[in-house]
Amino acid sequence: MTTISNVLLNNIQQSVQQALQEDVGDGDITALLIPENKLGHARIITREPGILCGQAWVNEVFKQFDANVEVIWHKSDGDVLEANDVLFELKGSARSLLTGERCALNFLQTLSATATLANQYTKLVEGTSVTLLDTRKTLPGMRLAQKYAVKTGGCDNHRIGLFDAFLIKENHISAAGGIEQAVTQAQKIAPGKPVEVEVENFEELDQALKSGADIIMLDNFSNEDLVKAVTINKEQFQGKAKLEASGGITQQTLRAKAETGVDYISIGALTKDVKALDLSMRFVEL
């Protein structure tokens, strides 16, 4: 199971607090229809297969809203789910179960969807040496959560944001005066931070390799050109840079890209094209 860092734990607390505030506001008026002392017991099931992700967010919802609600898990993050599997049970105030349901399931169904999609992509490149990466194309406010879900599904993370690695693109190159100038300046600004350069042709690839870039993103290169780029990197530059394929890669084209020998493939769809896993809460006793 993917480890949850202290940074992510703090993010979970803040995300849940905001989610409860926007949903519950100053009180769930519909829940007031239920007697205050009435207890409930509910099961949460999935209606479709997938990969579970989001336990910590569900736990935090009920911890913040009503710490007396008991959350009993039957599955863990990373587990393979089949339709009608019971994911967890809730026991406690019927009002609290109903009020916290949507907030908890919003997190769980979105993160499980992200992990499920990542797992689908991972299976498509089994047997190759490529590492699949996400991008910054995440749902607003869900950056760290979705990055966690991507790893839970078996893929890996690109940079978290604009602060932890350089990604020098066309406009950066133009404004800096060229690839060599941009890379040199990046290395001075933040020594030790990864420096990646996006290139669109072999002339730019040569410049990026000579400049000492750590990673080179090959934007919309054909499969034939990806193989050529890998060969150039290995034979002329002793493979000193990692090569990343990017640009419009789908599940249908992924395998062929992976077989070109690139080190990484980045896929925005992992986080931006997710379809929520279909989950449902059912009362056992009320």
C-alpha positions as CSV (number, residue, x, y, z in Angstrom):
1,M,0.0,0.0,0.0
2,T,1.3,3.5,-0.9
3,T,2.6,5.3,2.2
4,I,0.8,8.5,3.3
5,S,3.3,11.2,4.2
6,N,2.9,13.9,6.8
7,V,2.4,16.4,4.1
8,L,-0.4,14.4,2.6
9,L,-2.0,13.8,6.0
10,N,-2.2,17.6,6.5
11,N,-3.6,18.0,3.1
12,I,-6.3,15.4,3.8
13,Q,-7.3,17.2,7.0
14,Q,-7.6,20.5,5.1
15,S,-9.4,19.0,2.1
16,V,-12.0,17.2,4.3
17,Q,-12.6,20.3,6.3
18,Q,-13.3,22.3,3.2
19,A,-15.5,19.6,1.7
20,L,-17.6,19.3,4.9
21,Q,-18.0,23.1,5.0
22,E,-19.2,23.4,1.4
23,D,-21.6,20.5,1.8
24,V,-22.9,20.7,5.4
25,G,-22.5,24.4,5.9
26,D,-24.4,25.4,9.1
27,G,-26.3,22.1,9.3
28,D,-27.9,19.2,7.4
29,I,-31.6,20.2,7.5
30,T,-32.8,17.0,5.9
31,A,-31.1,14.9,8.6
32,L,-33.2,16.7,11.2
33,L,-36.1,14.6,10.1
34,I,-34.5,11.6,11.9
35,P,-34.7,11.4,15.7
36,E,-31.5,12.6,17.3
37,N,-30.9,9.4,19.3
38,K,-31.6,7.0,16.4
39,L,-28.6,4.7,15.6
40,G,-27.8,3.3,12.2
41,H,-25.7,0.6,10.6
42,A,-24.8,0.9,6.9
43,R,-22.7,-0.9,4.3
44,I,-20.9,0.8,1.4
45,I,-20.7,-1.4,-1.7
46,T,-19.2,-0.9,-5.2
47,R,-21.5,-1.5,-8.1
48,E,-18.5,-2.1,-10.5
49,P,-15.0,-3.5,-10.5
50,G,-12.0,-1.3,-9.6
51,I,-9.1,-0.5,-7.4
52,L,-9.9,0.9,-3.9
53,C,-8.3,4.2,-2.9
54,G,-9.3,6.8,-0.4
55,Q,-9.5,5.2,3.0
56,A,-7.8,8.0,4.9
57,W,-10.2,10.5,3.4
58,V,-13.3,8.6,4.5
59,N,-11.8,8.1,8.0
60,E,-11.1,11.8,8.2
61,V,-14.6,12.8,7.2
62,F,-16.2,10.9,10.1
63,K,-13.4,11.9,12.5
64,Q,-14.1,15.5,11.8
65,F,-17.9,15.3,11.6
66,D,-18.7,12.8,14.3
67,A,-15.8,10.9,15.9
68,N,-18.3,8.5,17.5
69,V,-19.1,6.9,14.2
70,E,-17.4,3.6,13.8
71,V,-15.8,2.9,10.4
72,I,-15.1,-0.8,9.8
73,W,-13.1,-1.5,6.7
74,H,-13.3,-4.8,4.7
75,K,-11.0,-3.6,1.9
76,S,-7.7,-1.6,1.8
77,D,-6.2,0.9,-0.6
78,G,-4.9,-1.0,-3.6
79,D,-7.2,-3.9,-3.3
80,V,-8.9,-5.2,-6.4
81,L,-12.7,-4.8,-6.2
82,E,-15.5,-6.8,-7.8
83,A,-19.1,-5.6,-8.3
84,N,-21.1,-5.8,-5.1
85,D,-18.1,-6.1,-2.8
86,V,-18.6,-4.5,0.7
87,L,-15.9,-1.9,1.1
88,F,-16.7,-0.8,4.7
89,E,-19.4,-0.5,7.3
90,L,-20.5,2.5,9.3
91,K,-22.1,2.3,12.8
92,G,-23.3,5.3,14.8
93,S,-25.8,8.2,14.7
94,A,-28.1,7.7,11.7
95,R,-28.0,11.5,11.2
96,S,-24.2,11.4,11.1
97,L,-24.1,8.5,8.7
98,L,-26.4,10.3,6.2
99,T,-24.8,13.7,6.5
100,G,-21.2,12.3,6.1
101,E,-22.1,9.9,3.3
102,R,-21.8,12.1,0.2
103,C,-18.6,13.9,1.4
104,A,-16.9,10.6,2.1
105,L,-18.0,8.9,-1.1
106,N,-17.0,11.8,-3.2
107,F,-13.4,11.3,-2.1
108,L,-13.6,7.6,-2.3
109,Q,-15.2,7.3,-5.7
110,T,-12.9,9.9,-7.3
111,L,-9.7,8.5,-5.9
112,S,-10.7,4.9,-6.6
113,A,-11.5,5.9,-10.2
114,T,-8.0,7.4,-10.5
115,A,-6.3,4.3,-9.1
116,T,-8.5,2.1,-11.3
117,L,-7.5,4.0,-14.5
118,A,-3.8,4.0,-13.5
119,N,-4.0,0.2,-13.0
120,Q,-5.5,-0.3,-16.4
121,Y,-2.7,1.6,-18.0
122,T,-0.1,-0.3,-15.9
123,K,-1.4,-3.6,-17.2
124,L,-1.0,-2.4,-20.8
125,V,2.8,-2.0,-20.4
126,E,3.5,-5.2,-18.4
127,G,6.8,-6.7,-19.6
128,T,8.4,-3.4,-20.7
129,S,10.8,-1.3,-18.7
130,V,8.9,2.0,-19.0
131,T,7.6,3.9,-16.1
132,L,4.2,5.6,-16.5
133,L,3.8,9.1,-15.1
134,D,0.9,11.4,-14.3
135,T,1.0,15.1,-15.0
136,R,-0.2,18.4,-13.3
137,K,-3.6,18.0,-15.1
138,T,-5.3,17.1,-11.8
139,L,-8.8,18.1,-10.5
140,P,-8.6,21.4,-8.7
141,G,-7.8,21.0,-5.0
142,M,-7.1,17.3,-5.5
143,R,-3.4,17.4,-6.6
144,L,-1.8,15.4,-3.7
145,A,-4.8,13.1,-3.4
146,Q,-4.8,12.1,-7.1
147,K,-1.0,11.8,-7.1
148,Y,-1.4,9.3,-4.2
149,A,-4.2,7.5,-6.1
150,V,-2.0,7.2,-9.2
151,K,0.7,5.4,-7.2
152,T,-1.9,3.2,-5.6
153,G,-2.9,2.1,-9.1
154,G,0.6,1.2,-10.0
155,C,1.9,4.2,-12.0
156,D,4.3,6.9,-10.7
157,N,4.3,10.7,-10.2
158,H,5.8,13.4,-12.4
159,R,6.6,16.6,-10.5
160,I,4.1,17.6,-7.9
161,G,3.9,21.2,-8.9
162,L,6.0,24.1,-10.2
163,F,8.3,24.1,-7.2
164,D,9.9,20.7,-7.1
165,A,11.3,20.3,-10.6
166,F,12.0,22.3,-13.8
167,L,10.0,21.6,-16.9
168,I,11.4,23.9,-19.6
169,K,9.0,24.3,-22.6
170,E,9.0,26.3,-25.8
171,N,8.1,29.6,-24.2
172,H,10.6,29.2,-21.5
173,I,13.3,28.4,-24.1
174,S,12.4,31.5,-26.2
175,A,12.3,33.8,-23.2
176,A,15.6,32.5,-21.8
177,G,17.4,32.7,-25.1
178,G,17.8,29.1,-25.9
179,I,17.9,25.6,-24.5
180,E,21.5,25.8,-23.2
181,Q,20.9,29.1,-21.6
182,A,17.7,27.9,-19.9
183,V,19.3,24.7,-18.6
184,T,22.3,26.5,-17.3
185,Q,20.2,29.1,-15.5
186,A,18.0,26.4,-14.0
187,Q,21.0,24.6,-12.6
188,K,22.1,27.8,-11.0
189,I,18.7,28.7,-9.6
190,A,18.1,25.4,-7.8
191,P,21.1,23.0,-7.8
192,G,20.0,19.5,-7.4
193,K,16.4,20.0,-8.7
194,P,15.6,17.8,-11.7
195,V,15.8,19.8,-15.0
196,E,13.6,18.6,-17.8
197,V,13.4,20.0,-21.3
198,E,10.6,19.5,-23.8
199,V,11.8,19.2,-27.4
200,E,9.9,18.9,-30.7
201,N,12.6,17.8,-33.1
202,F,16.1,16.2,-33.3
203,E,17.9,19.6,-33.4
204,E,16.3,20.5,-30.0
205,L,17.1,17.0,-28.7
206,D,20.7,17.4,-29.6
207,Q,20.8,20.8,-27.8
208,A,19.1,19.4,-24.7
209,L,21.5,16.4,-24.5
210,K,24.5,18.7,-24.9
211,S,23.2,21.1,-22.3
212,G,23.1,18.4,-19.6
213,A,19.3,18.2,-19.0
214,D,18.3,15.3,-16.7
215,I,15.2,14.4,-18.5
216,I,14.1,15.2,-22.1
217,M,10.4,15.1,-23.0
218,L,9.9,14.1,-26.6
219,D,6.7,15.9,-27.5
220,N,4.5,14.1,-30.1
221,F,7.4,12.1,-31.6
222,S,6.4,9.2,-33.8
223,N,7.3,5.7,-32.7
224,E,10.1,5.6,-35.3
225,D,11.5,8.9,-34.1
226,L,11.3,7.7,-30.4
227,V,13.4,4.7,-31.3
228,K,15.9,7.0,-33.1
229,A,16.0,9.3,-30.1
230,V,16.7,6.4,-27.7
231,T,19.5,5.2,-30.0
232,I,21.1,8.7,-30.1
233,N,21.0,9.1,-26.4
234,K,22.6,5.7,-25.8
235,E,25.2,5.7,-28.5
236,Q,26.2,9.4,-28.6
237,F,25.6,10.5,-25.1
238,Q,26.0,7.2,-23.1
239,G,22.3,7.4,-22.0
240,K,23.0,10.2,-19.6
241,A,19.5,11.7,-19.9
242,K,16.2,10.0,-19.3
243,L,13.8,10.2,-22.2
244,E,10.1,10.8,-21.8
245,A,7.4,10.3,-24.4
246,S,4.4,12.6,-24.2
247,G,1.5,14.0,-26.3
248,G,-1.9,12.5,-27.0
249,I,-1.0,9.0,-25.9
250,T,-4.0,6.7,-25.5
251,Q,-4.6,3.2,-24.2
252,Q,-4.6,2.1,-27.9
253,T,-1.2,3.6,-28.7
254,L,0.5,3.1,-25.3
255,R,2.0,-0.3,-25.7
256,A,3.8,0.6,-29.0
257,K,5.2,3.8,-27.3
258,A,6.5,1.7,-24.4
259,E,8.3,-0.7,-26.7
260,T,10.4,2.1,-28.2
261,G,12.6,2.0,-25.2
262,V,11.8,5.4,-23.7
263,D,12.3,5.6,-19.9
264,Y,9.0,7.4,-19.1
265,I,5.6,8.0,-20.7
266,S,3.5,10.8,-19.2
267,I,-0.2,10.7,-19.5
268,G,-2.6,13.5,-18.5
269,A,-5.6,11.2,-18.8
270,L,-4.6,9.4,-15.6
271,T,-6.0,12.3,-13.5
272,K,-8.2,14.4,-15.8
273,D,-10.2,11.8,-17.6
274,V,-11.4,9.7,-14.7
275,K,-15.0,8.5,-14.3
276,A,-16.1,8.1,-10.7
277,L,-16.4,4.5,-9.4
278,D,-20.1,3.7,-8.8
279,L,-20.5,3.3,-5.0
280,S,-23.6,3.1,-2.9
281,M,-24.5,3.2,0.8
282,R,-27.2,0.8,2.1
283,F,-28.6,0.7,5.6
284,V,-28.6,-2.7,7.3
285,E,-30.4,-1.4,10.4
286,L,-32.2,1.9,11.1
